[in-house]
């Protein structure tokens, strides 16, 4: 009598079903992670704008004296970040991701500064209705 080695057909079918379920769960999570990291590029690039706003506010005596023209900040688009703009009043910064980021709708962030006891804190909100899972943690609020 010979002993059979290997897997039966039902065992192989169970393994394939389990793998299918795991892939169905993991793939959307990975896609959200990928879009989230691309959207985060705009926040990383906006660090220079935040520094320009902060320095201008310290130099001129407050956020109310900061506008788009007196900071000296200029932005050049990158692969995943279409724009970073300092608005006309109070140093508010608005960013927009590119279509290459993969988000639908495209993420747009608004960074609002508040001055308190010699420091400037930034609040980030997403203004275009992008999925929460595709946003960096500091902008999900």
VEXDREN-891350 format. One record per atom (N, C-alpha, C): residue number from 0; atom name; x, y, z. Coordinates in Angstrom, 2 decimals, padded with zeros to 5 digits. Example, Ala and Ser with C-alpha at 12.3 -4.5 7.8 and 13.67 -1.06 7.14 Angstrom:
VEXDREN-891350
 num atomo       x       y       z
   0     N  013.19 -005.69  007.80
   0    CA  012.30 -004.50  007.80
   0     C  013.20 -003.30  007.80
   1     N  012.85 -002.25  007.08
   1    CA  013.67 -001.06  007.14
   1     C  012.90  000.03  007.87
end
This chain:
VEXDREN-891350
 num atomo       x       y       z
   0     N  000.85 -001.17  000.00
   0    CA  000.00  000.00  000.00
   0     C  000.90  001.24  000.00
   1     N  000.62  002.17 -000.90
   1    CA  001.42  003.39 -000.98
   1     C  000.69  004.52 -000.27
   2     N  001.51  005.34  000.41
   2    CA  000.95  006.49  001.12
   2     C  000.94  007.69  000.18
   3     N -000.19  008.39  000.13
   3    CA -000.34  009.53 -000.76
   3     C  000.23  010.78 -000.09
   4     N  000.95  011.61 -000.85
   4    CA  001.53  012.85 -000.35
   4     C  000.90  014.03 -001.08
   5     N  000.80  015.17 -000.38
   5    CA  000.28  016.38 -001.02
   5     C -001.04  016.80 -000.41
   6     N -001.67  017.75 -001.09
   6    CA -002.92  018.33 -000.60
   6     C -004.09  017.84 -001.43
   7     N -005.22  017.74 -000.79
   7    CA -006.43  017.39 -001.54
   7     C -006.98  018.63 -002.21
   8     N -007.87  018.43 -003.13
   8    CA -008.46  019.55 -003.87
   8     C -009.22  020.49 -002.93
   9     N -009.93  019.96 -001.98
   9    CA -010.69  020.82 -001.06
   9     C -009.76  021.67 -000.19
  10     N -008.64  021.11  000.23
  10    CA -007.67  021.89  001.01
  10     C -007.11  023.06  000.19
  11     N -006.79  022.80 -001.06
  11    CA -006.29  023.86 -001.93
  11     C -007.35  024.93 -002.17
  12     N -008.61  024.54 -002.32
  12    CA -009.69  025.49 -002.54
  12     C -009.90  026.37 -001.30
  13     N -009.76  025.80 -000.13
  13    CA -009.90  026.57  001.12
  13     C -008.78  027.61  001.22
  14     N -007.55  027.21  000.91
  14    CA -006.42  028.14  000.96
  14     C -006.63  029.29 -000.03
  15     N -007.08  028.99 -001.24
  15    CA -007.32  030.03 -002.24
  15     C -008.44  030.97 -001.79
  16     N -009.48  030.44 -001.17
  16    CA -010.57  031.28 -000.67
  16     C -010.07  032.22  000.43
  17     N -009.25  031.70  001.33
  17    CA -008.69  032.53  002.41
  17     C -007.81  033.63  001.82
  18     N -006.97  033.28  000.86
  18    CA -006.12  034.29  000.21
  18     C -006.96  035.35 -000.49
  19     N -008.03  034.95 -001.14
  19    CA -008.91  035.90 -001.82
  19     C -009.53  036.89 -000.84
  20     N -009.95  036.40  000.31
  20    CA -010.53  037.28  001.34
  20     C -009.48  038.25  001.86
  21     N -008.28  037.76  002.14
  21    CA -007.22  038.63  002.63
  21     C -006.85  039.71  001.61
  22     N -006.78  039.34  000.35
  22    CA -006.46  040.31 -000.70
  22     C -007.57  041.35 -000.83
  23     N -008.82  040.91 -000.73
  23    CA -009.96  041.83 -000.84
  23     C -009.94  042.88  000.27
  24     N -009.41  042.51  001.42
  24    CA -009.32  043.45  002.55
  24     C -008.06  044.32  002.43
  25     N -006.95  043.74  002.07
  25    CA -005.66  044.43  002.08
  25     C -005.50  045.41  000.91
  26     N -006.03  045.10 -000.25
  26    CA -005.81  045.95 -001.42
  26     C -006.39  047.36 -001.26
  27     N -007.64  047.53 -000.83
  27    CA -008.14  048.90 -000.62
  27     C -007.36  049.65  000.46
  28     N -006.95  048.96  001.50
  28    CA -006.16  049.61  002.56
  28     C -004.82  050.09  002.00
  29     N -004.19  049.29  001.17
  29    CA -002.92  049.68  000.57
  29     C -003.11  050.86 -000.38
  30     N -004.19  050.85 -001.16
  30    CA -004.44  051.95 -002.09
  30     C -004.66  053.26 -001.33
  31     N -005.41  053.21 -000.21
  31    CA -005.60  054.41  000.61
  31     C -004.27  054.89  001.18
  32     N -003.44  053.96  001.63
  32    CA -002.12  054.32  002.16
  32     C -001.28  055.01  001.09
  33     N -001.31  054.48 -000.11
  33    CA -000.53  055.05 -001.21
  33     C -000.99  056.47 -001.51
  34     N -002.29  056.71 -001.58
  34    CA -002.81  058.06 -001.84
  34     C -002.48  058.98 -000.67
  35     N -002.60  058.47  000.56
  35    CA -002.31  059.28  001.75
  35     C -000.86  059.77  001.75
  36     N  000.09  058.92  001.38
  36    CA  001.50  059.35  001.36
  36     C  001.74  060.39  000.26
  37     N  001.05  060.26 -000.87
  37    CA  001.18  061.25 -001.93
  37     C  000.56  062.58 -001.53
  38     N -000.59  062.53 -000.83
  38    CA -001.22  063.76 -000.34
  38     C -000.35  064.44  000.71
  39     N  000.36  063.65  001.49
  39    CA  001.22  064.22  002.54
  39     C  002.36  065.04  001.95
  40     N  002.71  064.80  000.69
  40    CA  003.78  065.59  000.07
  40     C  003.44  067.07  000.09
  41     N  002.17  067.41 -000.16
  41    CA  001.78  068.83 -000.14
  41     C  002.01  069.44  001.23
  42     N  001.74  068.70  002.28
  42    CA  001.99  069.23  003.62
  42     C  003.48  069.37  003.88
  43     N  004.27  068.45  003.39
  43    CA  005.71  068.55  003.56
  43     C  006.28  069.74  002.80
  44     N  005.79  069.95  001.58
  44    CA  006.25  071.07  000.78
  44     C  005.78  072.39  001.40
  45     N  004.61  072.38  002.03
  45    CA  004.06  073.59  002.65
  45     C  004.85  074.03  003.88
  46     N  005.77  073.21  004.35
  46    CA  006.59  073.59  005.51
  46     C  007.38  074.87  005.23
  47     N  007.84  075.04  004.00
  47    CA  008.57  076.26  003.65
  47     C  007.64  077.47  003.69
  48     N  006.40  077.31  003.26
  48    CA  005.43  078.40  003.33
  48     C  005.10  078.73  004.78
  49     N  004.98  077.70  005.61
  49    CA  004.72  077.93  007.04
  49     C  005.87  078.71  007.68
  50     N  007.08  078.36  007.31
  50    CA  008.25  079.08  007.82
  50     C  008.23  080.54  007.36
  51     N  007.87  080.77  006.09
  51    CA  007.81  082.14  005.57
  51     C  006.75  082.96  006.31
  52     N  005.60  082.35  006.58
  52    CA  004.54  083.04  007.32
  52     C  004.99  083.34  008.74
  53     N  005.61  082.36  009.38
  53    CA  006.06  082.53  010.76
  53     C  007.11  083.63  010.87
  54     N  008.09  083.60  009.98
  54    CA  009.14  084.63  010.03
  54     C  008.58  086.02  009.74
  55     N  007.66  086.11  008.79
  55    CA  007.06  087.41  008.47
  55     C  006.23  087.92  009.64
  56     N  005.47  087.04  010.27
  56    CA  004.66  087.44  011.42
  56     C  005.54  087.92  012.56
  57     N  006.65  087.24  012.81
  57    CA  007.56  087.65  013.88
  57     C  008.23  088.98  013.53
  58     N  008.61  089.13  012.29
  58    CA  009.30  090.35  011.85
  58     C  008.38  091.57  011.82
  59     N  007.16  091.37  011.34
  59    CA  006.24  092.50  011.15
  59     C  005.33  092.76  012.35
  60     N  005.29  091.83  013.30
  60    CA  004.51  092.09  014.51
  60     C  003.15  091.44  014.58
  61     N  002.92  090.37  013.85
  61    CA  001.66  089.65  013.99
  61     C  001.16  089.05  012.69
  62     N  000.28  088.08  012.83
  62    CA -000.28  087.40  011.66
  62     C -001.14  088.33  010.81
  63     N -001.73  089.33  011.42
  63    CA -002.57  090.25  010.66
  63     C -001.77  091.09  009.67
  64     N -000.46  091.08  009.79
  64    CA  000.40  091.84  008.88
  64     C  001.02  090.96  007.79
  65     N  000.62  089.70  007.74
  65    CA  001.15  088.76  006.75
  65     C  000.19  088.69  005.56
  66     N  000.73  088.83  004.37
  66    CA -000.07  088.61  003.16
  66     C  000.78  087.86  002.13
  67     N  000.18  087.54  001.02
  67    CA  000.85  086.72  000.01
  67     C  002.07  087.40 -000.59
  68     N  002.13  088.73 -000.54
  68    CA  003.22  089.43 -001.22
  68     C  004.42  089.71 -000.33
  69     N  004.25  089.81  000.97
  69    CA  005.37  090.23  001.81
  69     C  006.15  089.07  002.45
  70     N  005.82  087.84  002.13
  70    CA  006.55  086.71  002.71
  70     C  007.76  086.30  001.88
  71     N  007.73  086.61  000.60
  71    CA  008.82  086.20 -000.28
  71     C  008.75  084.75 -000.70
  72     N  007.65  084.07 -000.39
  72    CA  007.51  082.64 -000.71
  72     C  007.08  082.44 -002.15
  73     N  007.75  081.52 -002.83
  73    CA  007.38  081.12 -004.18
  73     C  007.33  079.60 -004.24
  74     N  006.39  079.06 -004.99
  74    CA  006.21  077.61 -005.08
  74     C  006.37  077.15 -006.51
  75     N  007.03  076.02 -006.66
  75    CA  007.14  075.35 -007.96
  75     C  006.48  073.99 -007.80
  76     N  005.55  073.69 -008.68
  76    CA  004.78  072.44 -008.59
  76     C  005.70  071.22 -008.59
  77     N  005.28  070.20 -007.85
  77    CA  006.00  068.93 -007.81
  77     C  005.09  067.84 -008.40
  78     N  005.56  066.62 -008.38
  78    CA  004.81  065.53 -009.00
  78     C  003.43  065.34 -008.37
  79     N  003.34  065.44 -007.04
  79    CA  002.08  065.18 -006.35
  79     C  001.45  066.42 -005.73
  80     N  002.07  067.57 -005.84
  80    CA  001.53  068.79 -005.26
  80     C  001.43  069.88 -006.33
  81     N  000.20  070.26 -006.66
  81    CA -000.03  071.23 -007.73
  81     C  000.20  072.66 -007.27
  82     N -000.21  072.97 -006.04
  82    CA -000.05  074.36 -005.60
  82     C  000.03  074.47 -004.09
  83     N  000.79  075.46 -003.65
  83    CA  000.86  075.89 -002.26
  83     C  000.82  077.41 -002.32
  84     N -000.25  077.99 -001.77
  84    CA -000.43  079.45 -001.85
  84     C -000.66  080.03 -000.46
  85     N -000.06  081.17 -000.22
  85    CA -000.34  081.93  000.99
  85     C -001.43  082.92  000.62
  86     N -002.54  082.86  001.35
  86    CA -003.67  083.73  001.03
  86     C -003.37  085.18  001.40
  87     N -004.25  086.07  000.98
  87    CA -004.03  087.51  001.12
  87     C -004.05  087.99  002.57
  88     N -004.68  087.26  003.48
  88    CA -004.77  087.75  004.85
  88     C -004.41  086.68  005.88
  89     N -003.80  087.13  006.95
  89    CA -003.53  086.33  008.16
  89     C -002.68  085.08  007.96
  90     N -001.96  084.96  006.88
  90    CA -001.03  083.86  006.70
  90     C -001.63  082.49  006.46
  91     N -002.89  082.43  006.06
  91    CA -003.52  081.14  005.77
  91     C -002.89  080.55  004.51
  92     N -002.59  079.25  004.56
  92    CA -001.96  078.56  003.44
  92     C -002.95  077.55  002.86
  93     N -003.06  077.51  001.53
  93    CA -003.94  076.57  000.85
  93     C -003.09  075.72 -000.09
  94     N -003.25  074.40 -000.01
  94    CA -002.50  073.49 -000.89
  94     C -003.48  072.65 -001.70
  95     N -003.00  072.17 -002.83
  95    CA -003.82  071.28 -003.66
  95     C -002.93  070.20 -004.26
  96     N -003.36  068.94 -004.11
  96    CA -002.63  067.82 -004.68
  96     C -002.89  067.74 -006.18
  97     N -002.08  066.96 -006.89
  97    CA -002.30  066.77 -008.33
  97     C -003.16  065.53 -008.56
  98     N -003.62  065.37 -009.79
  98    CA -004.39  064.19 -010.15
  98     C -003.55  062.92 -010.03
  99     N -002.23  063.06 -010.11
  99    CA -001.34  061.89 -010.00
  99     C -001.36  061.28 -008.60
 100     N -001.85  062.02 -007.62
 100    CA -001.91  061.48 -006.26
 100     C -002.89  060.32 -006.18
 101     N -003.83  060.25 -007.10
 101    CA -004.76  059.12 -007.15
 101     C -006.03  059.32 -006.35
 102     N -006.13  060.40 -005.62
 102    CA -007.33  060.63 -004.82
 102     C -008.48  061.14 -005.68
 103     N -009.69  060.76 -005.31
 103    CA -010.87  061.25 -006.00
 103     C -011.95  061.53 -004.97
 104     N -012.22  062.77 -004.65
 104    CA -011.70  063.99 -005.25
 104     C -010.28  064.30 -004.78
 105     N -009.64  065.21 -005.48
 105    CA -008.27  065.62 -005.16
 105     C -008.27  066.36 -003.82
 106     N -007.31  066.04 -002.98
 106    CA -007.23  066.66 -001.66
 106     C -006.77  068.11 -001.74
 107     N -007.46  068.97 -000.99
 107    CA -007.07  070.37 -000.85
 107     C -007.02  070.66  000.65
 108     N -005.88  071.18  001.10
 108    CA -005.69  071.44  002.52
 108     C -005.65  072.93  002.81
 109     N -006.22  073.30  003.94
 109    CA -006.16  074.69  004.40
 109     C -005.45  074.69  005.75
 110     N -004.33  075.41  005.82
 110    CA -003.54  075.50  007.04
 110     C -003.76  076.89  007.64
 111     N -004.35  076.93  008.82
 111    CA -004.70  078.19  009.46
 111     C -003.81  078.40  010.68
 112     N -003.03  079.49  010.71
 112    CA -002.14  079.75  011.85
 112     C -002.87  080.51  012.97
 113     N -002.47  080.20  014.19
 113    CA -002.92  080.99  015.34
 113     C -001.69  081.29  016.19
 114     N -001.57  082.57  016.58
 114    CA -000.43  082.99  017.39
 114     C -000.83  082.95  018.87
 115     N  000.06  082.39  019.70
 115    CA -000.22  082.31  021.12
 115     C  001.10  082.30  021.90
 116     N  001.32  083.30  022.70
 116    CA  002.48  083.37  023.59
 116     C  003.81  083.15  022.86
 117     N  003.98  083.85  021.74
 117    CA  005.24  083.80  021.03
 117     C  005.43  082.63  020.09
 118     N  004.43  081.79  019.94
 118    CA  004.57  080.68  018.99
 118     C  003.37  080.66  018.06
 119     N  003.52  079.99  016.95
 119    CA  002.42  079.88  015.98
 119     C  002.06  078.41  015.82
 120     N  000.80  078.11  016.06
 120    CA  000.28  076.76  015.87
 120     C -000.52  076.72  014.58
 121     N -000.56  075.55  013.95
 121    CA -001.24  075.40  012.67
 121     C -002.35  074.37  012.78
 122     N -003.53  074.71  012.26
 122    CA -004.66  073.78  012.19
 122     C -004.86  073.43  010.72
 123     N -004.96  072.15  010.44
 123    CA -005.10  071.67  009.07
 123     C -006.50  071.09  008.87
 124     N -007.17  071.51  007.80
 124    CA -008.45  070.92  007.43
 124     C -008.43  070.63  005.93
 125     N -009.17  069.61  005.54
 125    CA -009.30  069.26  004.14
 125     C -010.59  069.92  003.64
 126     N -010.55  070.59  002.49
 126    CA -011.68  071.41  002.06
 126     C -012.36  070.93  000.79
 127     N -012.00  069.76  000.28
 127    CA -012.57  069.31 -001.00
 127     C -013.32  067.99 -000.89
 128     N -013.52  067.48  000.31
 128    CA -014.30  066.26  000.49
 128     C -013.56  064.97  000.18
 129     N -012.25  064.95  000.29
 129    CA -011.48  063.72  000.06
 129     C -011.77  062.72  001.17
 130     N -011.57  061.44  000.86
 130    CA -011.80  060.38  001.86
 130     C -010.87  060.57  003.06
 131     N -011.40  060.40  004.26
 131    CA -010.61  060.55  005.49
 131     C -009.43  059.59  005.52
 132     N -009.62  058.38  005.00
 132    CA -008.54  057.38  005.02
 132     C -007.39  057.75  004.09
 133     N -007.59  058.72  003.20
 133    CA -006.55  059.13  002.27
 133     C -005.88  060.44  002.70
 134     N -006.16  060.88  003.93
 134    CA -005.60  062.13  004.43
 134     C -004.55  061.86  005.51
 135     N -003.52  062.70  005.56
 135    CA -002.56  062.57  006.66
 135     C -003.28  062.79  008.00
 136     N -002.78  062.19  009.06
 136    CA -003.46  062.18  010.36
 136     C -003.76  063.59  010.86
 137     N -002.84  064.55  010.66
 137    CA -003.06  065.89  011.20
 137     C -004.17  066.66  010.50
 138     N -004.67  066.14  009.39
 138    CA -005.72  066.84  008.65
 138     C -007.05  066.09  008.63
 139     N -007.18  065.02  009.39
 139    CA -008.41  064.25  009.40
 139     C -009.51  064.86  010.27
 140     N -009.11  065.69  011.25
 140    CA -010.01  066.27  012.24
 140     C -011.30  066.66  011.70
end
